Amino acid sequence: MVSKEVLMPFQNWQTVPDPKVFRQEQQKARELRKSQWWKNRRACNICYYCESPTPAKKLTMDHVVPLARGGRSIKSNLVPCCKSCNNKKKNLLPIEWKEYLTFISKKKE
């Protein structure tokens, strides 16, 4: 049995970022979405997560490490993905998302 003291730090894993920092990061993402870099990134027409062919106009910008989990709006943290994957991923980290996808694929079998 794990003591309460050990579990305490993990009970509130989803911290609320400072609203000012959150708005700044959202603004950075908006600016990057208008950039040529983003247009080139989504030109591959492939969802980063499910790897399904998706028209570039239908790809959304996703933070691999979500802003709510301490992620930033930097190029290495932004990927194109389909709306379906973006909605399902929500605020999950990559490892949590992969576990979820594995669970779903096993359910389908």
Secondary structure, DSSP 4 states (H G I P E B T S, - for coil): ---HHHHHHHHT-SPPPPHHHHHHHHHHHHHHHTSHHHHHHHTT-B-TTT--B--GGGEEEEESS-GGGT----GGGEEEEEHHHHHHHTT--HHHHHHHHHHHHHHH-
